[in-house]
Amino acid sequence: MSIELYERQMKLAEVGESGQLLIGRASFSVAADASGEIEIEYLRRAGAGAEIASDSDADAFAHAGEFRFPASRQVAEGAWRALAKLRGVVL
């Protein structure tokens, strides 16, 4: 992993260099649902490994009711689930 790629997120107090190293070592299974592709993209761009797993259950998206359109909800859900996974690694 080229740590320079993640320079911006390492500036976050929650991440830092040590957190980025933890993210780079992490690998996640992502549910094969509508927001799974979004989630996997966020995880990979953060530097983590990720793959779709048909046997992986998705966490319930607590804010689903706030979105009028399915596409917007799917993007938000994928980002929310990815962030939850990344927080679990660095916090």
Z-matrix of the N, CA and C atoms (Angstrom, degrees):
N
C 1 1.451
C 2 1.524 1 108.69
N 3 1.306 2 115.36 1 126.81
C 4 1.453 3 120.74 2 175.85
C 5 1.527 4 108.52 3 -84.67
N 6 1.300 5 116.28 4 105.84
C 7 1.469 6 121.66 5 -174.06
C 8 1.528 7 112.56 6 -63.15
N 9 1.339 8 117.19 7 -24.00
C 10 1.463 9 120.31 8 179.73
C 11 1.534 10 112.11 9 -63.41
N 12 1.316 11 117.05 10 -27.60
C 13 1.469 12 120.75 11 178.74
C 14 1.528 13 111.78 12 -61.79
N 15 1.301 14 116.85 13 -24.59
C 16 1.459 15 121.76 14 -172.87
C 17 1.530 16 112.35 15 -111.03
N 18 1.314 17 116.18 16 23.44
C 19 1.458 18 122.28 17 -176.52
C 20 1.533 19 112.09 18 -56.54
N 21 1.313 20 117.27 19 -42.83
C 22 1.474 21 120.47 20 -178.08
C 23 1.518 22 111.90 21 -63.77
N 24 1.334 23 117.57 22 -45.85
C 25 1.459 24 118.09 23 -178.50
C 26 1.528 25 112.07 24 -73.87
N 27 1.311 26 117.56 25 -22.05
C 28 1.461 27 119.79 26 176.05
C 29 1.521 28 111.36 27 -71.04
N 30 1.333 29 116.73 28 -17.82
C 31 1.465 30 120.10 29 176.62
C 32 1.531 31 111.52 30 -73.32
N 33 1.304 32 116.92 31 -17.11
C 34 1.464 33 120.65 32 177.18
C 35 1.522 34 109.44 33 -70.28
N 36 1.305 35 116.25 34 133.54
C 37 1.468 36 120.72 35 -178.85
C 38 1.531 37 111.30 36 -58.58
N 39 1.329 38 116.32 37 -33.02
C 40 1.467 39 120.75 38 -178.32
C 41 1.522 40 112.76 39 -71.56
N 42 1.341 41 117.29 40 -20.00
C 43 1.460 42 120.81 41 -175.14
C 44 1.524 43 110.20 42 -106.22
N 45 1.319 44 117.32 43 -72.74
C 46 1.464 45 120.69 44 -177.49
C 47 1.520 46 110.73 45 64.49
N 48 1.306 47 116.22 46 -178.92
C 49 1.460 48 120.82 47 -179.11
C 50 1.525 49 111.62 48 -67.58
N 51 1.319 50 116.59 49 -41.16
C 52 1.470 51 119.06 50 -178.93
C 53 1.525 52 111.31 51 -66.21
N 54 1.324 53 117.08 52 -39.13
C 55 1.458 54 120.49 53 177.34
C 56 1.512 55 111.86 54 -65.53
N 57 1.339 56 116.73 55 -38.66
C 58 1.457 57 119.93 56 178.68
C 59 1.518 58 111.10 57 -64.69
N 60 1.312 59 116.86 58 -36.82
C 61 1.466 60 119.66 59 176.27
C 62 1.530 61 110.54 60 -64.05
N 63 1.329 62 117.19 61 -38.82
C 64 1.470 63 120.88 62 176.88
C 65 1.526 64 110.74 63 -65.28
N 66 1.320 65 116.71 64 -42.48
C 67 1.462 66 120.61 65 178.15
C 68 1.524 67 110.12 66 -61.50
N 69 1.321 68 116.62 67 -43.02
C 70 1.460 69 121.22 68 -179.76
C 71 1.510 70 113.62 69 -62.88
N 72 1.306 71 117.46 70 -25.66
C 73 1.471 72 122.05 71 178.65
C 74 1.521 73 112.36 72 -89.37
N 75 1.325 74 117.12 73 -12.73
C 76 1.463 75 121.65 74 -175.25
C 77 1.526 76 111.34 75 -81.04
N 78 1.310 77 114.67 76 149.25
C 79 1.456 78 121.68 77 174.97
C 80 1.522 79 107.70 78 -140.07
N 81 1.321 80 116.05 79 135.63
C 82 1.458 81 120.83 80 -173.82
C 83 1.522 82 111.55 81 -126.02
N 84 1.325 83 114.66 82 149.87
C 85 1.452 84 122.27 83 169.21
C 86 1.517 85 107.08 84 -100.17
N 87 1.311 86 115.72 85 135.37
C 88 1.457 87 121.96 86 -175.33
C 89 1.523 88 108.65 87 -119.66
N 90 1.318 89 115.95 88 139.81
C 91 1.461 90 120.69 89 179.86
C 92 1.523 91 111.06 90 -63.32
N 93 1.319 92 115.25 91 144.30
C 94 1.461 93 121.55 92 179.09
C 95 1.522 94 109.44 93 -87.15
N 96 1.316 95 116.23 94 69.93
C 97 1.455 96 120.56 95 177.75
C 98 1.518 97 109.21 96 -129.08
N 99 1.311 98 116.87 97 -174.02
C 100 1.469 99 121.32 98 -173.50
C 101 1.517 100 113.49 99 -59.69
N 102 1.316 101 118.30 100 -33.64
C 103 1.463 102 120.01 101 -178.40
C 104 1.536 103 112.70 102 -95.19
N 105 1.319 104 117.23 103 -1.53
C 106 1.463 105 121.06 104 -178.34
C 107 1.516 106 113.78 105 -61.23
N 108 1.326 107 117.38 106 -39.45
C 109 1.469 108 120.15 107 179.49
C 110 1.525 109 111.22 108 -65.15
N 111 1.316 110 116.88 109 -36.92
C 112 1.471 111 121.13 110 176.69
C 113 1.521 112 109.42 111 -65.38
N 114 1.318 113 115.79 112 -47.02
C 115 1.466 114 120.61 113 -179.69
C 116 1.523 115 111.33 114 -59.00
N 117 1.302 116 116.58 115 -45.31
C 118 1.459 117 120.56 116 -178.31
C 119 1.528 118 110.88 117 -63.76
N 120 1.314 119 116.50 118 -37.19
C 121 1.470 120 120.46 119 178.90
C 122 1.530 121 110.84 120 -65.42
N 123 1.317 122 117.13 121 -44.03
C 124 1.465 123 120.44 122 177.74
C 125 1.526 124 111.01 123 -61.72
N 126 1.311 125 117.29 124 -44.02
C 127 1.468 126 120.64 125 -179.31
C 128 1.524 127 111.36 126 -63.92
N 129 1.307 128 116.80 127 -44.77
C 130 1.471 129 120.09 128 -179.81
C 131 1.525 130 111.60 129 -65.29
N 132 1.330 131 116.07 130 -40.70
C 133 1.469 132 118.75 131 179.34
C 134 1.526 133 111.91 132 -68.67
N 135 1.314 134 117.28 133 -23.61
C 136 1.461 135 120.50 134 175.48
C 137 1.523 136 111.41 135 -78.99
N 138 1.348 137 116.64 136 -14.66
C 139 1.455 138 120.55 137 178.32
C 140 1.506 139 114.41 138 110.46
N 141 1.325 140 118.30 139 -0.25
C 142 1.467 141 122.09 140 -179.05
C 143 1.518 142 110.26 141 -89.79
N 144 1.310 143 114.91 142 159.36
C 145 1.454 144 120.24 143 171.74
C 146 1.521 145 108.47 144 -85.86
N 147 1.318 146 116.73 145 145.66
C 148 1.463 147 120.32 146 -179.76
C 149 1.512 148 109.62 147 -155.51
N 150 1.325 149 114.42 148 146.18
C 151 1.460 150 120.32 149 176.98
C 152 1.519 151 109.59 150 -148.60
N 153 1.316 152 115.13 151 151.66
C 154 1.462 153 121.37 152 176.38
C 155 1.522 154 108.00 153 -75.43
N 156 1.310 155 116.33 154 132.61
C 157 1.457 156 121.91 155 177.16
C 158 1.525 157 108.53 156 -130.98
N 159 1.313 158 116.34 157 119.26
C 160 1.458 159 120.01 158 -175.94
C 161 1.523 160 112.14 159 -65.09
N 162 1.319 161 117.75 160 -21.16
C 163 1.461 162 119.87 161 -179.57
C 164 1.530 163 112.90 162 -94.21
N 165 1.325 164 117.37 163 4.97
C 166 1.460 165 121.79 164 179.53
C 167 1.524 166 109.67 165 -88.31
N 168 1.326 167 116.31 166 130.42
C 169 1.461 168 121.37 167 178.17
C 170 1.514 169 110.27 168 -90.13
N 171 1.313 170 115.71 169 139.16
C 172 1.465 171 121.13 170 178.33
C 173 1.511 172 110.03 171 -83.39
N 174 1.330 173 116.34 172 141.20
C 175 1.456 174 120.80 173 172.55
C 176 1.521 175 108.64 174 -67.93
N 177 1.320 176 116.74 175 144.30
C 178 1.464 177 120.49 176 178.09
C 179 1.526 178 109.38 177 -65.44
N 180 1.312 179 116.85 178 135.77
C 181 1.462 180 122.87 179 -179.96
C 182 1.521 181 108.32 180 -90.08
N 183 1.303 182 115.76 181 105.29
C 184 1.462 183 122.31 182 -174.00
C 185 1.529 184 113.43 183 -63.90
N 186 1.304 185 118.45 184 -20.64
C 187 1.459 186 121.92 185 -174.36
C 188 1.529 187 113.38 186 -105.84
N 189 1.312 188 117.58 187 12.74
C 190 1.462 189 121.66 188 -175.95
C 191 1.523 190 112.42 189 -55.42
N 192 1.306 191 118.11 190 -37.87
C 193 1.450 192 122.38 191 -178.34
C 194 1.515 193 114.73 192 -67.06
N 195 1.305 194 117.17 193 -13.01
C 196 1.464 195 121.52 194 -178.71
C 197 1.527 196 112.93 195 -83.02
N 198 1.329 197 117.21 196 -7.93
C 199 1.457 198 121.21 197 -174.75
C 200 1.524 199 111.13 198 -108.78
N 201 1.306 200 115.44 199 128.82
C 202 1.456 201 121.86 200 -178.09
C 203 1.527 202 112.01 201 -79.19
N 204 1.319 203 116.57 202 -37.38
C 205 1.457 204 120.75 203 -174.57
C 206 1.529 205 110.87 204 -109.03
N 207 1.328 206 117.15 205 136.78
C 208 1.463 207 120.84 206 -178.42
C 209 1.529 208 114.24 207 -56.68
N 210 1.321 209 118.24 208 -40.82
C 211 1.467 210 120.23 209 -178.31
C 212 1.525 211 111.36 210 -63.02
N 213 1.318 212 117.22 211 -41.55
C 214 1.467 213 120.92 212 178.14
C 215 1.522 214 110.78 213 -64.85
N 216 1.331 215 115.85 214 -41.32
C 217 1.456 216 120.43 215 179.05
C 218 1.521 217 110.92 216 -63.78
N 219 1.327 218 117.63 217 -40.73
C 220 1.463 219 121.05 218 -179.55
C 221 1.526 220 111.93 219 -64.30
N 222 1.331 221 116.91 220 -41.60
C 223 1.471 222 120.13 221 177.61
C 224 1.523 223 109.98 222 -64.18
N 225 1.327 224 116.85 223 -46.79
C 226 1.464 225 120.59 224 179.87
C 227 1.516 226 111.25 225 -62.73
N 228 1.326 227 116.72 226 -41.14
C 229 1.463 228 120.56 227 -179.94
C 230 1.523 229 111.64 228 -64.62
N 231 1.324 230 116.90 229 -43.67
C 232 1.461 231 120.18 230 178.65
C 233 1.517 232 111.74 231 -62.84
N 234 1.328 233 116.65 232 -42.99
C 235 1.467 234 120.81 233 178.77
C 236 1.527 235 110.64 234 -65.39
N 237 1.328 236 116.94 235 -42.50
C 238 1.466 237 122.17 236 -178.86
C 239 1.531 238 110.90 237 -62.72
N 240 1.333 239 116.59 238 -44.75
C 241 1.465 240 120.08 239 179.95
C 242 1.526 241 111.33 240 -67.24
N 243 1.336 242 117.32 241 -39.34
C 244 1.460 243 120.23 242 177.77
C 245 1.525 244 110.77 243 -62.93
N 246 1.326 245 115.81 244 -45.16
C 247 1.467 246 119.43 245 178.51
C 248 1.520 247 112.38 246 -60.28
N 249 1.313 248 116.77 247 -40.32
C 250 1.468 249 120.38 248 178.11
C 251 1.524 250 111.03 249 -61.19
N 252 1.315 251 116.68 250 -41.23
C 253 1.464 252 120.30 251 178.55
C 254 1.515 253 111.71 252 -66.62
N 255 1.338 254 116.18 253 -42.51
C 256 1.462 255 119.72 254 -179.92
C 257 1.526 256 111.54 255 -66.34
N 258 1.317 257 116.80 256 -39.16
C 259 1.480 258 119.99 257 176.62
C 260 1.522 259 110.64 258 -60.51
N 261 1.317 260 116.05 259 -38.75
C 262 1.469 261 120.19 260 178.75
C 263 1.515 262 113.06 261 -61.27
N 264 1.317 263 116.53 262 -25.93
C 265 1.462 264 121.03 263 -179.59
C 266 1.526 265 111.00 264 -84.14
N 267 1.319 266 117.37 265 -42.86
C 268 1.467 267 119.70 266 -171.80
C 269 1.529 268 114.56 267 -96.11
N 270 1.311 269 118.65 268 -18.28
C 271 1.474 270 119.23 269 -178.80
C 272 1.504 271 112.22 270 -103.50
